[in-house]
Every structure is written in C-alpha cells, then in structure tokens.
Amino acid sequence: MQLGIVRGISYGLFKEPDEFVPQARALGAGLVRAYIYWSQVEPRPGEYDFHVLDALLGQRADADIWLTVCSSSLWATREPSDFLPPSPAKDPGRYREFVRRLVEHAQGRVGYWQCDNEPSNVGLTWAGTAEEYVAQLTEFHAAVKEADPHASVVLGGCGYDVLSSPPGSAPREFFAHLTDAGRDAFDLFDVHLYGDPAAIPSYVDEARKMMRANGYAKPVVAGEFAGPVLFEFPEIEPVLQQTMMAAFAEQPPATQSVDELQQRVAQDNPERRALVSLYERAGELPDRLRMFLDGCPPELEARRHRANQRQLVQRAVLALAAGVELAAYWNLAPEVPGEMEPYQMMHLLFGKLVLLEYEGTKLTRRRPAADTFALVTTELAGATKATKQGERYVFTVERDGRPPLLVLWDHRDAFDGEDQPPVPVSVAWSTEGATAVDAFGAPHEVEVDGGTLRLLLTDTPVLVTPTE
C-alpha cells in the first residue's frame, strides 16, 4: 500500500507556490496530490505558463505525483473563473490541447492525472452536467495518453455526497452515468473515505458495484481520507444543517475567482454571519460540535486530536483490507501562511485535519496526527494485504520482507469511546514474543503465553509486531 498526502486545493493560486514535498516525504508520504488550474497554465489563449508545475516538479524528492487538473478559466470555459467551480470548455479542442501540453511539459514525472474533482458536487466543484463531464473526461483521457501513454487517468473523486446518499439520489445517478458512459476514459476509480470509518468497506464496495453494473472492474484508489468530520455525529446534524442553511441563504455567486474570494474573507455575507453566530453560541453547543471550532477548550482540542490520530490508523488499515493500494490523507497544511479566517464552512468541516502548520512562511510545526501518519507509513511499509479476523477489528497485515503486523482496536464512538473501560482480548500467536505500540506512538503492554497474545484494548489502535 502506498500512502500519500494532499496539499489542498489551491497550490500557487493565492500565493507563489512554496515548498511542501520534502515535508510530506519526511512524514513518510510516498505520493503527493496537488491541484492545478487551467487559469494558471494558460492565462490567455495560446500563452502557456508552467511555473507552478515546475515549482512542484522541482521539489519532487522521489515522491510520486498526482495532479488534479481543474478546467477553470476566465476565457476558455462556459463559466468564467480562475478557481471554483470548474466548468465545461467552450471549445473541446482547446481543452484537449491545454491538457496535452501540460502533460507533455511534465515529461513523465507525473504518474496520475485526474480530471477535476467530485464532479457530482454540482455548483461547488463542477458547474456542468454528468454528460458534459464525460465529454470532457474523454478529451482529457485522450490528451493524457497521447502525451504520456504510461500515466494513469483518475476519474473525478466519488465523494461523501454520493456514498452517503440513498439509491436514486442525484449524486448517485450522476456517478451511475459516469461509470457507464465514461468507462473507457479512466484507469482508476477515486473514492473519498470520510464519515464513519466502519463504513469504509461498504464505500469501496459501492465503487466496485458501480463498475460491475456496467460489466467491468478497475482499481479503486482513495484520493482523500481523514476524520473525524462533523458528518460522523448524527446528533449534531440539526445544528449543522441550520448553520449551513443560514450560510447559503442567498444564492451564491455562479463562480468564485481568486480576487473575489480574497475580497470576501472579511466582508459581511450570509456564510460569515452564520459562522459568527455559531461561534457566539459556542458555550451552548454540544462538545461534539464545539471541538471543531477554533479556540475551543483545551480538553476538547486534545480529544479531537486523539480521535484524529486513532482514525488515521483505522482508515488506512480498513482501506488496505478493502483492497485499496493507494490512499492520500486530507490534508497536509493550511492553504497559505498566516492566521486562518475561521468563519468559513470549509474551515469548520475540514480545517482541523491538517498535519502541519506554518511557522512564519515554512511548514515546520507538526500537529499530533503528523506523528501518527509517520508511524503508519513506517509500520505499513511494504504492506500488501490486510485480513480481518472474525467480527472484531483485528487485522493481520502482510508485509514484503518483514514479519506480519497485527493491528487491532475496539470500535467505539469517535467522541466518547475513549471514556469506556478497556476490554481484554486474546489472539492466537505463533512466536514467543511481541512488541506493541499504539496510535499515539506509546508502548502498549502485551503478553504472550502458550500460543496466545493477550492485551487490554480500547478504541486506540494497537500495532503488534512478533519477536522471537
């Protein structure tokens, strides 16, 4: 299994592209995923600028590269924008030439090319129909293969909007069309693994079912995984829905340009008012919601960090057990240095998942989950397969050239599961000894006696290695 990290959605858009690949590699990431926009590469018709791509490739540091290419342009697309949402090209031939030149310039140094992201999230990450996306995906695939036949084309990510919605919903119907009409225009199916970690096997299976329904099978990769996120807690959904409805009470702009977003940061608008109101009521909010707010009490901040660390291990192992061989954590760091504006929905939903923070203009400050990511990449190095034992969350991970690894935890509520007492667990064991470490990097006591491994288990994953 190869573990990677996403660098966010705006590399080189709001500031000059900075160094991040060495920092990701220092955490053990074998792959980095970044976004690049048509507006960055071809700002005016026929005028190409590859400095953002060159800045990325120049710091490669032996990492594989996954580029999500967004068709956002102020002149070439139906909805003018240099950021989000991307929309269909006015001239498919111009789009194909842009992609071909981009891939050609990379000279084989980018292994994965993705056509936009989460296109079923219409109005936010794609301003078009499923039919229009497939038409553009077809041009994208042809251009990539012409410029670099060895590169893989990744279908736009299948997100939580699809996986959490019932059969027949608009997002599911969108992807049903993609997997049917677009079957010949991609190599890898990208599924985004948010929500309850226990649902990961079913999410991966859903992706495979979509393809099987159309008579084929292709590898499933995870372009994003992380947690906890607000969607995991149904009991806070009423407050979250109320906040989101207030935030989007007015019709949002059809497109969001870089300049418009920078101007809107401190402006009065429904989104900001809704989030300010939420923060003003922080003391009345359930702790499960409050822990996602900036400036929450230290004990809640620490609890969220621990949940983040636990889930990082759980999600990686569950994805491996489901046959996912490439998974990228969301995400590495804030988009830009400086104090973040907390009164944005995206910050509330995902802002605290970052692994690193800026110190000045450098990504040097590790958050607790960064150490857990480094632990996971070390322990899963060479991992080829994970097999679940029985009904418990007990997995045997096979590793090339290394002894198998046992990873186990007791599945509990992501917020207060840690308050429950540990449970004794016994597992068959074939060696005379074992060493163990938990998701926080702390040694964990285990006992081997007569072919049995015994330990006390909580919701914190324990990674056990056999010793003679």
BATISE-248425 format. One record per residue (C-alpha): x, y, z; residue number from 1; residue in one letter. Coordinates in steps of 0.5 Angstrom, whole numbers. Layout:
BEGIN
      x      y      z  seq  type
      X      Y      Z  NUM     A
...
***
This chain:
BEGIN
      x      y      z  seq  type
      0      0      0    1     M
      2      7     -2    2     Q
      0     13      3    3     L
      0     20      1    4     G
     -2     27      3    5     I
     -6     32     -1    6     V
     -3     39     -1    7     R
    -10     43     -1    8     G
    -14     46     -7    9     I
    -10     52     -9   10     S
     -3     51    -10   11     Y
      0     57    -13   12     G
     -6     61    -13   13     L
     -7     65     -7   14     F
      1     66     -6   15     K
      7     64    -10   16     E
      8     56    -10   17     P
     12     54     -4   18     D
     16     48     -2   19     E
     12     42      1   20     F
     14     36     -2   21     V
     20     35      3   22     P
     16     36      9   23     Q
     11     31      6   24     A
     16     26      5   25     R
     19     27     12   26     A
     13     24     14   27     L
     13     18     10   28     G
      9     20      4   29     A
     10     16     -2   30     G
      6     21     -6   31     L
      3     28     -6   32     V
     -3     30     -9   33     R
     -4     37    -11   34     A
     -9     42    -16   35     Y
     -7     46    -22   36     I
    -12     50    -26   37     Y
    -13     52    -33   38     W
    -12     59    -31   39     S
     -5     58    -28   40     Q
     -3     55    -34   41     V
     -6     58    -40   42     E
     -8     65    -37   43     P
     -9     68    -44   44     R
    -11     64    -51   45     P
     -4     61    -53   46     G
      0     64    -48   47     E
      3     58    -43   48     Y
      6     59    -36   49     D
      9     53    -33   50     F
     12     56    -27   51     H
      7     53    -22   52     V
      8     46    -25   53     L
     16     47    -25   54     D
     16     49    -18   55     A
     12     43    -16   56     L
     17     38    -20   57     L
     23     42    -18   58     G
     22     39    -11   59     Q
     20     32    -12   60     R
     24     29     -7   61     A
     23     22    -10   62     D
     15     22     -9   63     A
     10     20    -14   64     D
      6     26    -16   65     I
     -2     26    -17   66     W
     -5     32    -20   67     L
    -12     34    -20   68     T
    -13     39    -26   69     V
    -19     43    -26   70     C
    -22     46    -32   71     S
    -23     53    -29   72     S
    -21     59    -34   73     S
    -23     66    -35   74     L
    -23     66    -42   75     W
    -24     59    -44   76     A
    -30     56    -40   77     T
    -37     57    -40   78     R
    -37     60    -33   79     E
    -31     65    -33   80     P
    -27     63    -26   81     S
    -20     62    -24   82     D
    -22     58    -18   83     F
    -28     54    -17   84     L
    -32     51    -19   85     P
    -29     49    -26   86     P
    -34     48    -32   87     S
    -34     45    -39   88     P
    -29     48    -44   89     A
    -33     53    -50   90     K
    -28     49    -55   91     D
    -26     42    -53   92     P
    -20     42    -58   93     G
    -17     48    -54   94     R
    -18     44    -47   95     Y
    -15     38    -50   96     R
     -9     42    -53   97     E
     -8     45    -46   98     F
     -8     38    -42   99     V
     -4     35    -48  100     R
      1     41    -47  101     R
      1     41    -39  102     L
      2     33    -39  103     V
      8     34    -44  104     E
     11     39    -40  105     H
     11     34    -34  106     A
     16     29    -38  107     Q
     13     23    -35  108     G
     14     26    -28  109     R
      7     26    -26  110     V
      4     19    -25  111     G
     -3     20    -24  112     Y
     -7     26    -28  113     W
    -14     27    -25  114     Q
    -20     30    -29  115     C
    -23     35    -24  116     D
    -25     33    -17  117     N
    -32     31    -14  118     E
    -36     33    -20  119     P
    -43     30    -17  120     S
    -42     36    -12  121     N
    -45     41    -18  122     V
    -44     48    -16  123     G
    -39     47    -12  124     L
    -33     43    -15  125     T
    -37     42    -22  126     W
    -41     47    -26  127     A
    -44     42    -31  128     G
    -48     36    -32  129     T
    -46     29    -32  130     A
    -46     28    -39  131     E
    -41     35    -40  132     E
    -36     32    -35  133     Y
    -36     25    -39  134     V
    -35     29    -45  135     A
    -29     33    -42  136     Q
    -26     27    -39  137     L
    -26     23    -46  138     T
    -22     29    -48  139     E
    -18     29    -42  140     F
    -16     22    -43  141     H
    -14     22    -50  142     A
     -9     28    -49  143     A
     -6     25    -43  144     V
     -5     18    -46  145     K
     -2     22    -53  146     E
      3     26    -48  147     A
      5     20    -43  148     D
      2     13    -45  149     P
      4     11    -38  150     H
      1     15    -34  151     A
     -6     14    -30  152     S
    -12     18    -31  153     V
    -16     18    -25  154     V
    -24     19    -25  155     L
    -26     25    -21  156     G
    -27     23    -14  157     G
    -33     20    -11  158     C
    -35     24     -5  159     G
    -39     23      1  160     Y
    -45     27     -3  161     D
    -45     20     -7  162     V
    -43     15     -2  163     L
    -48     18      4  164     S
    -54     19     -1  165     S
    -59     14     -2  166     P
    -60     10     -9  167     P
    -63     14    -14  168     G
    -61     21    -11  169     S
    -58     26    -16  170     A
    -51     25    -14  171     P
    -51     17    -15  172     R
    -55     18    -21  173     E
    -49     23    -23  174     F
    -44     17    -22  175     F
    -48     12    -25  176     A
    -48     16    -32  177     H
    -40     17    -31  178     L
    -39     10    -29  179     T
    -43      8    -36  180     D
    -41     13    -41  181     A
    -34     14    -38  182     G
    -32      7    -38  183     R
    -26      8    -43  184     D
    -24     14    -41  185     A
    -20     13    -34  186     F
    -16      8    -31  187     D
    -17      9    -23  188     L
    -23     10    -19  189     F
    -22     15    -14  190     D
    -27     14     -7  191     V
    -26     19     -2  192     H
    -27     16      5  193     L
    -30     21     10  194     Y
    -36     19     15  195     G
    -36     13     20  196     D
    -29      9     19  197     P
    -33      3     20  198     A
    -37      5     13  199     A
    -30      4      9  200     I
    -31     -3      7  201     P
    -38     -1      4  202     S
    -36      5      1  203     Y
    -30      2     -3  204     V
    -35     -4     -5  205     D
    -40      1     -7  206     E
    -35      4    -12  207     A
    -34     -3    -15  208     R
    -41     -4    -15  209     K
    -42      2    -20  210     M
    -37     -1    -25  211     M
    -39     -8    -24  212     R
    -46     -6    -26  213     A
    -43     -4    -33  214     N
    -39    -10    -34  215     G
    -32     -8    -32  216     Y
    -27     -7    -26  217     A
    -22     -2    -25  218     K
    -17     -1    -19  219     P
    -20      3    -13  220     V
    -16      9    -10  221     V
    -17     14     -4  222     A
    -15     21     -6  223     G
    -18     23      0  224     E
    -19     20      7  225     F
    -19     23     14  226     A
    -23     24     20  227     G
    -26     26     25  228     P
    -31     30     21  229     V
    -38     33     23  230     L
    -42     28     19  231     F
    -40     23     23  232     E
    -44     25     29  233     F
    -52     25     27  234     P
    -54     28     34  235     E
    -51     35     32  236     I
    -54     35     25  237     E
    -60     39     27  238     P
    -55     45     29  239     V
    -50     44     23  240     L
    -56     44     18  241     Q
    -59     50     21  242     Q
    -52     53     20  243     T
    -51     51     13  244     M
    -58     54     11  245     M
    -56     60     14  246     A
    -49     61     11  247     A
    -52     59      4  248     F
    -59     63      5  249     A
    -57     68     -1  250     E
    -56     65     -8  251     Q
    -48     64     -8  252     P
    -44     67    -14  253     P
    -44     63    -20  254     A
    -36     62    -20  255     T
    -31     64    -15  256     Q
    -25     68    -17  257     S
    -19     69    -13  258     V
    -20     76    -13  259     D
    -27     75    -10  260     E
    -25     70     -5  261     L
    -20     75     -2  262     Q
    -24     81     -2  263     Q
    -30     77      1  264     R
    -26     74      7  265     V
    -27     79     12  266     A
    -34     82      8  267     Q
    -40     81     11  268     D
    -44     76      8  269     N
    -49     70     10  270     P
    -44     65     11  271     E
    -39     69     15  272     R
    -46     72     19  273     R
    -48     64     20  274     A
    -41     62     23  275     L
    -40     68     27  276     V
    -47     67     30  277     S
    -45     59     31  278     L
    -38     62     35  279     Y
    -42     67     39  280     E
    -46     61     42  281     R
    -40     56     43  282     A
    -42     55     50  283     G
    -48     53     49  284     E
    -46     48     43  285     L
    -45     40     44  286     P
    -38     39     46  287     D
    -38     34     39  288     R
    -39     40     35  289     L
    -35     45     39  290     R
    -29     41     39  291     M
    -29     43     31  292     F
    -29     51     33  293     L
    -22     55     33  294     D
    -21     57     40  295     G
    -25     51     44  296     C
    -23     49     51  297     P
    -16     45     51  298     P
    -19     39     53  299     E
    -24     39     47  300     L
    -18     40     43  301     E
    -14     35     46  302     A
    -20     30     45  303     R
    -21     32     38  304     R
    -13     31     36  305     H
    -13     24     39  306     R
    -19     22     35  307     A
    -16     24     29  308     N
    -10     20     31  309     Q
    -14     14     32  310     R
    -18     15     26  311     Q
    -12     16     21  312     L
     -9      9     23  313     V
    -16      6     23  314     Q
    -18      9     16  315     R
    -11      7     13  316     A
    -12     -1     15  317     V
    -19     -1     13  318     L
    -18      2      6  319     A
    -12     -3      6  320     L
    -16     -9      8  321     A
    -21     -7      2  322     A
    -16     -7     -3  323     G
    -14      0     -4  324     V
     -7      0     -5  325     E
     -6      8     -6  326     L
     -9     13     -1  327     A
     -8     20      0  328     A
     -9     24      7  329     Y
    -13     30      7  330     W
     -9     34      8  331     N
     -2     37      9  332     L
     -3     44     11  333     A
     -7     51     11  334     P
     -7     53      4  335     E
     -3     60      6  336     V
      1     62     12  337     P
     -2     67     17  338     G
     -8     67     21  339     E
    -14     63     18  340     M
    -21     66     18  341     E
    -25     61     22  342     P
    -32     64     19  343     Y
    -32     59     13  344     Q
    -36     53     12  345     M
    -30     49      9  346     M
    -26     51     15  347     H
    -31     49     20  348     L
    -31     42     16  349     L
    -24     40     15  350     F
    -20     46     17  351     G
    -17     42     23  352     K
    -15     36     20  353     L
     -8     39     17  354     V
     -2     35     19  355     L
      3     41     19  356     L
      2     49     21  357     E
      6     55     18  358     Y
     12     58     23  359     E
     13     64     19  360     G
     13     62     12  361     T
     15     55     13  362     K
     12     49     14  363     L
     15     46     20  364     T
     10     45     26  365     R
      8     38     27  366     R
      1     37     30  367     R
      0     30     33  368     P
     -3     27     27  369     A
      3     28     23  370     A
      7     24     28  371     D
      2     18     27  372     T
      2     19     20  373     F
      9     18     20  374     A
      8     12     25  375     L
      3      9     20  376     V
      8     10     14  377     T
     13      6     18  378     T
      9      1     20  379     E
      5     -1     14  380     L
     12      0      9  381     A
     11     -6      4  382     G
      4     -8      6  383     A
      1    -12      1  384     T
     -5    -14      4  385     K
    -10    -14     11  386     A
    -14    -19     13  387     T
    -20    -18     18  388     K
    -20    -24     24  389     Q
    -27    -25     26  390     G
    -32    -20     28  391     E
    -27    -16     32  392     R
    -23    -10     29  393     Y
    -17    -15     29  394     V
    -13    -15     22  395     F
     -7    -18     20  396     T
     -2    -14     15  397     V
      2    -18     11  398     E
      9    -14      9  399     R
     14    -16      4  400     D
     21    -18      7  401     G
     18    -16     14  402     R
     14    -20     19  403     P
      7    -19     19  404     P
      4    -14     23  405     L
     -2    -14     28  406     L
     -7     -8     28  407     V
    -13     -8     33  408     L
    -18     -4     36  409     W
    -25     -4     39  410     D
    -30      0     35  411     H
    -33      6     39  412     R
    -36     12     39  413     D
    -31     17     36  414     A
    -32     22     41  415     F
    -33     19     48  416     D
    -31     12     46  417     G
    -24     13     50  418     E
    -28     14     56  419     D
    -30      7     56  420     Q
    -26      2     60  421     P
    -21     -3     56  422     P
    -23    -10     54  423     V
    -19    -16     55  424     P
    -17    -19     48  425     V
    -14    -26     46  426     S
    -11    -27     40  427     V
     -7    -34     37  428     A
      0    -32     37  429     W
      6    -36     33  430     S
     12    -33     36  431     T
     15    -33     43  432     E
     14    -25     44  433     G
     11    -19     41  434     A
     13    -11     42  435     T
      7     -6     41  436     A
      6      1     40  437     V
     -1      5     40  438     D
     -3     10     35  439     A
      0     16     39  440     F
      7     12     39  441     G
      7     10     46  442     A
      9      3     48  443     P
      3     -2     50  444     H
      3     -8     54  445     E
      2    -15     51  446     V
      3    -22     54  447     E
      5    -28     50  448     V
      3    -34     53  449     D
      2    -41     50  450     G
      1    -39     43  451     G
     -4    -33     46  452     T
     -3    -26     45  453     L
     -7    -22     51  454     R
     -8    -15     52  455     L
    -13    -10     54  456     L
    -16     -6     48  457     L
    -19      1     47  458     T
    -21      5     41  459     D
    -14      7     40  460     T
    -11      2     35  461     P
     -5     -2     37  462     V
      0     -5     33  463     L
      4    -11     35  464     V
     10    -14     32  465     T
     12    -21     33  466     P
     19    -22     36  467     T
     23    -29     37  468     E
***
